[in-house]
Amino acid sequence: MNRKARRFSNTVTMTKRCLMISGRNPDTFFSSIMLPVLMMLLFVALFGKLVHVENISYVNYIVPGVILQCIGQCSSSTAIMMNRDMANGMAARFCTLPVGRAVILNGHVLEGLVRCFVTSAIVIFTAALTGFRPSAGPAGWGLVLLLLLGSILAMSCLAVAVGITASSAEGASALFSLAIVLPYLSSGFVPVDSLPGIMKGFAQYQPMTPVIDAMRNALLGRPFHSGTFSAAIFWCALLAVIFYALSVFSLYRRTQK
């Protein structure tokens, strides 16, 4: 078996391991399945009949924001899982084997990718039960999948970096909670123009706003806006590369001690 095939096989094995650990953790059931359902039902029940934004129903407006918020919640489990591998010495043991540090990171990232895609599907299904009616065609759904892939990879890479650098599982969860708050400070739940001064300026230029806007446009069948979509993809790619590189560096530094 050549080197690339061996690395691919090891990555698949590491991903299966992470999925098995995740599946046996009760917190995973809550963050990946129950939370998306509760979030969607809660927002629709509280504000569905009171708020109408951009001449569309509130449920049609908030779906992208809820998806990214739930992706953040799911990724916090990835951060905790990575931190536990660091704390119990499992990551250091893997580093003594001929598997490569990148394989360890890739296993956690791909596990988060699978779990977050499941969560996103649950959000969309629950939204459909509460009145969500997307108008996206095949091309629109393709754009949604691409945006989901980019945002999940960025979040998973951030989660792995936080898990490696945090001193405890509780610390990893607390650090990652900052990322979970970001969808609320964006166009996810209310238009950016309705936010007060400082929050409005932050929401306009933070990474999640173009991702949410591009995803909303695709789901609702609106005309393609290349500027918004390009900004969304740029932010996702940039953050994924930065946090993955930080993860590799941090893992190497901590396992060399």
C-alpha positions as CSV (number, residue, x, y, z in Angstrom):
1,M,0.0,0.0,0.0
2,N,1.5,3.4,-1.0
3,R,1.7,6.3,1.3
4,K,-1.4,8.2,0.1
5,A,-3.6,5.0,0.3
6,R,-2.3,4.3,3.8
7,R,-3.0,7.8,4.9
8,F,-6.5,7.7,3.4
9,S,-7.2,4.3,5.2
10,N,-5.9,5.7,8.5
11,T,-8.1,8.8,8.1
12,V,-11.2,6.6,7.5
13,T,-10.3,4.5,10.6
14,M,-9.8,7.6,12.7
15,T,-13.1,9.1,11.5
16,K,-15.0,5.8,12.4
17,R,-13.4,5.9,15.8
18,C,-14.6,9.5,16.4
19,L,-18.1,8.7,15.1
20,M,-18.3,5.7,17.5
21,I,-17.2,7.8,20.5
22,S,-19.6,10.5,19.5
23,G,-22.5,8.0,19.1
24,R,-22.0,6.7,22.6
25,N,-22.1,10.1,24.1
26,P,-25.5,11.3,25.3
27,D,-24.5,14.9,24.8
28,T,-24.2,14.2,21.1
29,F,-27.9,13.2,20.9
30,F,-28.9,16.4,22.5
31,S,-26.6,18.8,20.6
32,S,-27.0,17.1,17.2
33,I,-30.7,16.0,17.2
34,M,-32.7,17.5,20.0
35,L,-31.3,21.0,20.0
36,P,-31.9,21.7,16.3
37,V,-35.6,20.7,16.8
38,L,-36.0,22.7,19.9
39,M,-34.3,25.8,18.4
40,M,-36.5,25.8,15.3
41,L,-39.7,25.2,17.3
42,L,-38.8,27.8,19.9
43,F,-38.1,30.6,17.4
44,V,-41.2,29.8,15.3
45,A,-43.5,29.5,18.3
46,L,-42.3,32.8,19.9
47,F,-41.8,35.0,16.8
48,G,-43.3,33.2,13.8
49,K,-46.6,35.2,13.8
50,L,-45.2,38.4,15.1
51,V,-42.2,39.1,12.8
52,H,-42.3,39.4,9.1
53,V,-38.9,40.4,7.5
54,E,-38.3,41.3,3.9
55,N,-42.0,40.4,3.1
56,I,-41.4,36.8,3.9
57,S,-42.5,34.6,6.8
58,Y,-40.1,34.6,9.8
59,V,-39.5,30.8,9.5
60,N,-38.3,31.3,5.9
61,Y,-36.0,34.1,7.1
62,I,-34.3,32.4,10.1
63,V,-33.5,28.9,8.7
64,P,-29.9,29.8,7.7
65,G,-29.2,31.4,11.1
66,V,-30.6,28.5,13.0
67,I,-28.5,26.1,10.9
68,L,-25.2,27.9,11.6
69,Q,-26.1,28.3,15.3
70,C,-26.7,24.5,15.5
71,I,-23.5,23.8,13.6
72,G,-21.7,25.8,16.3
73,Q,-23.4,23.8,19.0
74,C,-22.4,20.5,17.3
75,S,-18.8,21.7,16.8
76,S,-18.5,22.4,20.5
77,S,-18.8,18.6,21.0
78,T,-15.9,18.2,18.5
79,A,-13.8,20.6,20.6
80,I,-14.6,18.7,23.8
81,M,-13.8,15.3,22.2
82,M,-10.4,16.6,20.8
83,N,-9.6,18.1,24.3
84,R,-10.3,14.7,25.9
85,D,-8.0,13.0,23.5
86,M,-5.3,15.5,24.5
87,A,-5.9,15.2,28.2
88,N,-6.0,11.4,28.4
89,G,-2.9,11.0,26.3
90,M,-4.6,9.3,23.4
91,A,-3.4,11.9,20.9
92,A,0.2,11.5,22.1
93,R,-0.1,7.7,21.7
94,F,-1.4,8.1,18.2
95,C,1.5,10.4,17.4
96,T,3.9,7.6,18.3
97,L,2.3,5.4,15.6
98,P,3.0,5.7,11.8
99,V,-0.3,7.5,11.1
100,G,0.7,11.1,11.0
101,R,-0.6,14.0,13.0
102,A,-2.8,15.2,10.2
103,V,-4.7,11.9,10.3
104,I,-5.7,12.6,13.9
105,L,-7.0,16.0,13.1
106,N,-8.7,14.8,9.9
107,G,-10.6,12.2,11.9
108,H,-12.1,14.8,14.2
109,V,-12.8,17.2,11.4
110,L,-14.6,14.6,9.3
111,E,-16.6,13.3,12.2
112,G,-17.8,16.9,12.8
113,L,-18.6,17.2,9.1
114,V,-20.8,14.1,9.2
115,R,-22.6,15.1,12.4
116,C,-23.2,18.7,11.3
117,F,-24.6,17.7,8.0
118,V,-27.1,15.5,9.9
119,T,-27.9,18.4,12.2
120,S,-28.5,20.7,9.2
121,A,-30.8,18.2,7.6
122,I,-32.8,18.0,10.9
123,V,-33.1,21.8,11.0
124,I,-34.5,21.9,7.5
125,F,-36.9,19.0,8.1
126,T,-38.2,20.6,11.3
127,A,-38.5,24.0,9.6
128,A,-40.5,22.3,6.8
129,L,-42.9,21.0,9.4
130,T,-43.4,24.5,10.8
131,G,-44.0,26.2,7.5
132,F,-40.7,26.6,5.8
133,R,-41.1,26.5,2.0
134,P,-37.8,26.8,0.1
135,S,-37.9,27.8,-3.6
136,A,-34.5,26.6,-4.5
137,G,-33.9,24.6,-7.6
138,P,-31.1,22.1,-8.2
139,A,-28.5,24.8,-8.6
140,G,-29.7,26.6,-5.5
141,W,-29.5,23.4,-3.4
142,G,-26.0,22.9,-4.8
143,L,-25.0,26.3,-3.6
144,V,-26.5,25.5,-0.2
145,L,-24.5,22.3,0.1
146,L,-21.3,24.1,-0.9
147,L,-22.0,26.8,1.8
148,L,-22.7,24.1,4.4
149,L,-19.5,22.3,3.5
150,G,-17.5,25.4,3.8
151,S,-19.0,26.6,7.1
152,I,-18.9,23.2,8.7
153,L,-15.2,22.8,7.8
154,A,-14.4,26.2,9.2
155,M,-16.3,25.5,12.4
156,S,-14.8,22.0,12.8
157,C,-11.2,23.3,12.2
158,L,-11.9,26.0,14.8
159,A,-13.3,23.3,17.2
160,V,-10.2,21.1,16.8
161,A,-7.9,24.1,17.4
162,V,-9.8,25.1,20.5
163,G,-9.8,21.5,21.8
164,I,-6.0,21.2,21.5
165,T,-5.2,24.5,23.1
166,A,-7.8,24.5,25.9
167,S,-6.6,23.3,29.3
168,S,-9.8,21.3,30.0
169,A,-13.0,20.1,28.4
170,E,-14.9,22.8,30.3
171,G,-12.5,25.4,29.0
172,A,-12.9,24.1,25.4
173,S,-16.7,24.4,25.7
174,A,-16.4,27.9,27.2
175,L,-14.0,29.1,24.5
176,F,-16.1,27.7,21.7
177,S,-19.3,29.4,23.1
178,L,-18.0,32.6,21.6
179,A,-18.4,31.1,18.1
180,I,-21.9,29.9,19.0
181,V,-23.0,33.5,19.8
182,L,-21.9,34.8,16.4
183,P,-25.1,33.9,14.4
184,Y,-27.1,36.1,16.8
185,L,-24.8,39.1,15.9
186,S,-25.4,38.7,12.2
187,S,-28.3,38.8,9.8
188,G,-29.4,35.4,11.0
189,F,-32.4,36.4,13.0
190,V,-33.0,40.1,12.3
191,P,-31.9,42.4,9.5
192,V,-28.5,44.0,10.1
193,D,-30.0,47.5,9.6
194,S,-32.2,46.9,12.6
195,L,-29.3,46.4,15.0
196,P,-27.9,49.2,17.2
197,G,-24.7,51.1,16.2
198,I,-21.7,49.0,17.3
199,M,-23.6,45.7,16.8
200,K,-24.6,46.8,13.3
201,G,-21.0,47.5,12.3
202,F,-19.8,44.2,13.7
203,A,-22.6,42.2,12.0
204,Q,-22.0,43.8,8.6
205,Y,-18.4,42.6,8.5
206,Q,-18.3,39.4,10.5
207,P,-17.9,36.1,8.5
208,M,-21.3,34.6,9.2
209,T,-23.3,37.4,7.7
210,P,-22.4,36.7,4.0
211,V,-22.7,33.0,4.6
212,I,-26.2,33.4,6.0
213,D,-27.2,35.9,3.3
214,A,-25.9,33.7,0.5
215,M,-27.6,30.6,1.9
216,R,-30.9,32.5,2.4
217,N,-30.8,33.7,-1.2
218,A,-30.2,30.2,-2.5
219,L,-32.9,28.6,-0.4
220,L,-35.5,31.2,-1.4
221,G,-34.7,31.1,-5.1
222,R,-33.5,34.7,-5.2
223,P,-31.2,35.9,-8.0
224,F,-27.6,34.8,-7.5
225,H,-25.4,37.6,-6.0
226,S,-21.8,36.8,-6.8
227,G,-20.4,39.3,-4.3
228,T,-22.2,37.8,-1.3
229,F,-21.4,34.3,-2.4
230,S,-17.8,35.0,-3.1
231,A,-17.4,36.7,0.4
232,A,-19.0,33.7,2.0
233,I,-16.7,31.2,0.3
234,F,-13.7,33.4,0.9
235,W,-14.4,33.6,4.7
236,C,-15.0,29.8,5.0
237,A,-11.8,28.9,3.1
238,L,-9.7,31.4,4.9
239,L,-10.9,30.4,8.4
240,A,-10.6,26.7,7.6
241,V,-7.0,27.1,6.4
242,I,-6.0,29.3,9.4
243,F,-7.5,27.1,12.1
244,Y,-6.3,23.9,10.5
245,A,-2.7,25.2,10.3
246,L,-3.1,26.4,13.9
247,S,-4.3,22.9,14.9
248,V,-1.3,21.2,13.3
249,F,1.1,23.6,14.9
250,S,-0.5,23.2,18.4
251,L,-0.7,19.4,18.2
252,Y,2.9,19.2,17.2
253,R,4.0,21.5,20.0
254,R,1.9,19.7,22.7
255,T,2.9,16.2,21.7
256,Q,6.6,17.1,21.6
257,K,6.7,17.8,25.3
